[in-house]
Amino acid sequence: MMKKKLHPVMLAGTGSDVGKSIMAAALCRIFKQDGYTPAPFKAQNMALNSYATPEGLEIGRAQAVQAEAAGVPCHTDMNPVLLKPGSDLTAQVVLNGRPVGNQDASDYFRKEGREELRKEVHAAFDRLAARYNPIVMEGAGSISEINLREMDLVNMPMACHADADVILVADIDRGGVFASVYGSVMLQTPEDRARIKGVIINKFRGDIRLFEPGIEMLENLCGIPVLGVIPYYRDIHIDEEDSVVLDYKRMRAVSDKVNIAVVLLRHLSNFTDFNLLERDERVHLYYTNNIDELKKADIILLPGSKSTLDDLYELRRNGVAQAILHAHKEGATVMGICGGFQLMGLEVHDPQGVEGDIRHLPGLGLLPVITTMQGEKVTRQVSFHFLDHAETCRGYEIHMGETRPVSGASVSPLNKLEDGKEDGCFVSRKCMGSYIHGILDNRAFIDYLLEPYVGKTEHTALDYPTYKEEQYDRLAAHVRSHLNLPLLYQIMSDND
């Protein structure tokens, strides 16, 4: 039986990192459980963590996660504009899954050309809304940046185009929740204010009974209902997009597990590559650029980078490059993924200035390859076999640059793709690199990587696909139990 058509709902924020992305994932799973066919949408996303769609196009990782929670394939219509920061002032602009150039902030937010971009995001939403019910929209940052209102593509103007019910999400853990909610509502135009239909208070700690008078105060002040107060959780694991979460993952080596250090690059991207390893009971994974902690690692992983040459320069300057080489000489495994693979080679060239002003630097010299940056970005999902293993593995590529063996070098590829192409470089089981994001989401490859160190632990490996589904269900149950879902359905069904 076909479900009643619901209004789109937008989760807008009082600020950044209040939990909009996670709340959107939760609602996607809840609506799916309740028999609807939801899909996520974020008009414009700024993030270094991206993902390749089945069509080989690029979107923000958060929308890929939300699509997975909704049980639907991810598509560029779910995130038509992706901004990938290259510095504090510039970003690569990805439109409908393809890079269209680099822009600084002043150029991107100018009025000229804004309407063309607005038409693109509106068209993406309209295509999505024709296929799914409901659309779970996500705003960006704070909805009360009144200085950017005219140029805004993603918050209230987008909600207006979609005729969406807006739910304001606030983070009580950071303090000032009354001021942030009230201010966010009152700074809207009367038309936009009328579109805000409820508030969700997120990341609550303590006894909810102590906050009950506060709920009534907020409702009286703002004239809109508080739909729920969602307690803070630590035991549910969903892919995070914002690099702020890395602040909680800077730990130290331990003695009873396989210690895996992810090198903390300045322009680190796609840190979600390591989520499965982080959940594996055999592993203790931590992010660090501390020389002493790198030396204690059994395995050192060099992650993706939005600016390989700049990160390579910094690794040489701060002594981390030397620490990695020393650890490898002492028996540690070193593996690079994407930008990390490029860092491990003999040289990195950027003759066209694709990344910036640095044109050439020597690499770490661990792999007999040379990388040349170029303008064409590779974006695709792949199936592959690593070395001589029979298991079919899956991942995706998102990179600029071509990596080739040096002349005369006898090089073995790490992976053979199902289309016949080769990927990566394999020197030994303790020295290798690959362009494939998600290679560490494959249990067979993780088992291979950990095999030299299995004596340190007797824990068993993780069934990642099943684990992820369990986490989405746990997130949905957590939010469902603290959210006035009947009222939300009523809001999304009203005709007025």
N, C-alpha and C positions, 0 to 999 in steps of 0.2 A: 504494500500500500504506500502510495507516494505521500511524503510528509508535507505538512503545511509550509508554505514559503515564509521564511523568517526574514526580518530586516537584517542587513549587515550590522555587525557590532564592531566598534573601534575601541580598542584598549589604548587610551591616551595616558600620558604620564605627567606627574607634577615635576619630573626631572628625569635625568638619565639613570639607568641602573636601578629603577624602582621595581622591576620584575615584569615589565610588559611582555617580553618575549616568552618567558616561562608561563605567564598567565594565558597568553594566546595558545601556546601548546596544550595547556590543560583544557581550555575550552574546545579546541579542535578534537581532542580525544573524548571529552564528555559528549559533544554533539554526535560524534561517530558512534559512541556506545548507545546513544539514545535513538539511533536509527536515521540520523540525518546524513547528508553528504557534504561535510564542511571542507573549506579550503582556506589557507592563510593568504594574507595580502599585506605588503608593506611597500608603499609607493617608492620611497627612497630610503636606502639603508647605507650607513657608513660603517664599514667593518673590514678588517683584514682577513677574517675567516670567511671563505667563500666555498662554493660547492658547484660541481658540474651536473647539469641536468641530463636526462637520458638523451636529449638531442645534442649534447656537447656544448651547451651554453652555460654562462656563469650567473649565479645568484648568491645572495647572502646565505650563510650557513644557517642562520636562525629560521629562515623560511623553509629551508630543506628539512630541518628538524620538525617544524610545525606540520609540514606536509606529511612527514612520516607518522606523526602523532595522529593525523587525520586519516591515514591509510590511503593516501593518493600520491601519484608520482609528482615530484616537484617540477615546476615550469617557470620560465622567465616571467610570465604574467603575474606570478606571485611576488616578484620583486623587480619591477622594470628598470629602476635606477639603483645602481650600486656604486658607492664612492669608496675607493680603496686608497687610504692616505699614504702618500709617499714621503711627506714631511709634515711639519706643523702647519704649513700654509698651502700645500698642493695635494691633489688627489687624482688618481686615475678614474675617469668616468666610464662606467660600464652601462650601456643602454640596451635594454632587451637582450641581455646576455653577451653583448660584444663590446669590447673597449672602443671608445670613440675619441680618446685623447686624454691628455692631462690638463687640468685647469687649477689655477689658484682660487682661493675662496672668493675674492672680490669679483673675478670673472664669472664664477659659477652662479653667484647670487645676484648678478645684475638683472635688470628688468628685460633687457633686450634678449630675445630668444627664449624667454621663460615660458611663453604661451605654447611654443612648439613642444617643449618638454612636458608641459602640463597635459597637452593633448595625448602624448604618448602614454603617460601613466593612467589617464582616464580611459583610454582605449583598452589598456591591459586589464584594468578593473572590470570594464564592461564585458570583455570576453570571458573573464573568470566567473562573473556573476551569472552569466547565461548557462554555465555548466554546473555550478555548485550551489548548495543551500545548507547553511548560511555561509557568508564570507566573514571570516574572523580577521579583522583588520588590526594593524599595529601602528601606533603613532611613533614619532621619533623625539627623544629628549623630552623637553617640557613643552606643553601646549601654550604657555604664556610668554613666549619670546615675541613680544608685540613689535619689536623692531624689525622682525623678519616676516611679518604677517603677509605682506604683499607678495613675497617671493616663495611663500610656503607651499610645498607640493604634497606634504605628507600628513599634516595634522588636520585642523578644522576645515580648511578648504577642500581637502580630499573627502572628509566626512560629509561635507555638504553635497559634493558631486554624487557620492554613493548613497545619500539619504540614510546615513548610518546612525544608529543609536550609539552615543559615546559614553563609555564607562571610564571614569578617571581612576587611575591606579596611583596610590601614594605609599611611600616607604616609611613606616613608623619607626623603624630601627635607627634611622639616621637622625631622628628628632625633628621637631618643628612641623609635625603633621597637620596641626590645625591651620597654621599660617599657610602652608603650601597648598592645602586643599582649597581653603577659602580664597586665597589669592589667585589660584589658577582659575577658579570659577568666575570671580569678580572681574578679572582682567579681560574676559571675553566680551565680544559685542553682544547685544541682547539676542540677536539671532543665533549666534553660536552657543550662548549660555543655555538657551532653551533646548539645544540638542544634547546637552549633558544630562543623562538619565539616571546616573548612579555613581557611587564611589566604592572602590575596593581598597581596604587598608591592608597592606601586605607586610610580611616579615615581622609579625607581632611576637613578642617574647613575654612570658609571664602569665599571670592569672587574668583571663579575659574579663572576669567580673569587675575588675578594677577599671576597665575601660568602657563599660556599658554606659555610664553617664556621658562620656565623651562622644559616643555614637549619637546619642540624642542631641547633644549640643551641636555637632556637625550638621545633622539633618535640619535642625532649626536655623542655623546660620546660612546654609547653602540652599535650603529648600528642595533638596534631592535626597533619596534614600541611600543609606550605606548598605550595599548588597552583601557585604561579608567582611570579616576580619580574618585574614589567612595567617595562621601561625608560621613562624620561621621553621624551616626543616633542614636537617643535615643528612638524612638517611635516604634521600631520593636523588638519583643522579641522572640529570638531563644535560645534553651538550650545551655548554655556555658559549656565547659569542663574544662578549666583551672581555678584553684582556685584563680588566680589573680583577678577574677571578684568579689570575696567576699570583697575585699578592698572597693568597692563602695557600699556595702550593710550593712556597720556597722552604723546603725542609732539608734535613740533613740525612746522610747515609746511616743505615742501621746494619746490624750484624747477622740477622737471621733470614734475610730475604735477598733476592737479586736486586742490587742497587742500580737504578737506571737514572742517569742525569740528563735532562734536556737542557741544552745550552740556552740560556736566557739572552736572546738577541734583542737589540734595540727595535728592530722592525719585524719581530717574530710574527708569522702568520700561520693560520690553520693549526693552532695548538690542539684542536680537537682530534688531530691525528693520533694522539697519545691517550685518549680516553679509555680505550679497552685495556691498555697496559696498566693504567692507573687503577683499574678495578680488579686486575688479576691478583689473586691472593698470593701468588709466588713472588710478586714484584713490589718493591718500594720505589716509587717514581717521584722525582723532585726536580724543580726548575732552579737553575743556579748559574751564575757567572763567577762564583767564588772558586778560586784556583784550588784551594785545599779540598773542597767538596767534590770537585771534578776528579781529583786524583784518587778519591775513595770509591769512585763508581766502577761497577763491573762492566756496564754498557753506557756509552755516551752517544746521545742522539742529537744530531744537528738538524734543527727544524727548518721549515720553510721561512722565507724572508721576502718582504716586499721590496727590499733594497739590498741586494746581495753584496755589491761592492762596498757600500757604506758599512754594512755589518762586518765584512771581511777586514776593512780598515780598522774598525773598533776592536775586533778580536786580536789583531796584531798589536794594537796600541796598549790594551789592558792586560796582556800576558796570557789571555785565555787560549790563544792559538798554541802557544808553547806548552801549556798545561795539557791540552788535548793530545798533542804529539807525545808528551812524556807518558801519559796514562796508557796510550796505545802501545808504546814501547815496553811498558811493564805488564802488558797482557790484556788490557781492556779492549772490548769491542767498540769500534767507532762506525756509526752508520749515519748517512745523510739522506734527507728526503727533500726533493725539489731544490730550493735554494741551498739547503744544507749539502746536497749532492754537489752542487756547483762549487761550494766553498771547499770541498775536499779535493778538488782537482789541482792541476799544476798551475793554471792561470785562468783568470776571468777577464775578458775583454768587453768593452762597451764603446766601440768606435763611433756610433751614432749618438751617444749620450742619451740612450733610452732611459737609464735610471737617474742620471745626474751628471755632475762634472767630472767624476773619476772615470778615466778611460781604460785603465789597466791596473791590475794588482796580481801578484803571485798568490796562488791558493795555498792550502795546507800541505799539498804535495803527497797526499795519501792515495790518490787514485790517478792513473796515467791518462787523464783526460783534460781537455781545454774547452772552456765555455765561451761562446760569443753571444752577447745580448743582441736581440733583434726585435723589431717592432711587432711582428706577428705573434699573437698569443695562441698557445695550444690549450684548448679546453675540451675535454671529452671524458666519458666514462670508459673504462677498459676492463676486460677480462684477461687473465694471464696465468702462466705457470712460472714459478721461480725455480731456477736451477733445473734439476732433473726430477722434481717432485710432481706427482701426478695430479694433485688437487688443483681444481680451478679456483683461482682467487679473483677478487674484484676490487676496484678502486677507481680513482679518477685523476686526471691531469689538469692542472691550471698553472701554466708557466710561460714566461717569455725567455727566450734564449735557446741556443742549440749547443749540446755537449757532444764532443767527438773525441775518440782516442787520439793520442799524439802519434805522429808518423812513426811507424816501425814497432809500435807497442803491440804486444800480443794481449788482447783484452777480452775477457769473458763477460757477456751481459749477465745481469742478475735475473732478468725476467724476459720471457718470450710471450708476446701478446698473441691473442687468438687471431688477429689479422695478419700474423706473420712477422710483424715488426719486433724489434728488440728494445729493451729498456735497461738503463742503469749500467753499473759496472761492479764486477765482483773480483776482488783480489784474493780474499780468503773469507772464511766464515766470521772473521773478526774485523773485516774491513770491506765495506760495500756502500753503494749509494743507488738511489732510484728517484725518478721523477714522480712516482705514483703516490699521491695522497691516498690514505686509507689502506695502504699495504699492511699496516699494523692493526687493521680491523679483521684480519684473516687469522684464524686460530692456528692454521698449519704453519704460517710464517712466524708467528710469535713463538710457537713451540720450537721451531728451528733456531730462532734467535736466542732463546733461553737455554737451549740444550747444554751448552758447555758449563752452565752454572746450576744445573738441577740439583746438585748435591747440597746446595744451601737451603733448600726448602722441600717440603713434602706436600705442599698445597696443590690442588688440582686446577686445571685451566677453566676458563669461563666460556660458556655458550653465549656469545655476544648478542646475536639476533634475538634470542629468547629473553636475555637480560634486558635489552632495550625495551621490548614490548612490556615486560613487567614494570619497568620504571615509568613508562607512560601511563599504565593503568594505576600505579601507586600515586602518581601525581594527580591524576583525575580524581581518585578517591579522596585524596587529601583536600583538594579544592572543593569538590562536591560537598564534603561534610561540613564546610565552613562558609558556603556560599548560598544565598537565597535563590536557588535555581528556579523555583516556580515564578518568582518575581521577575527574574531575568527573562524567562520565556514570555511572560506577559508583556514586558517592555518591547521585546522583539516581535511581538505579534499584533500589538495595538495598531489600529488604522488611523488614529488621529496624529 
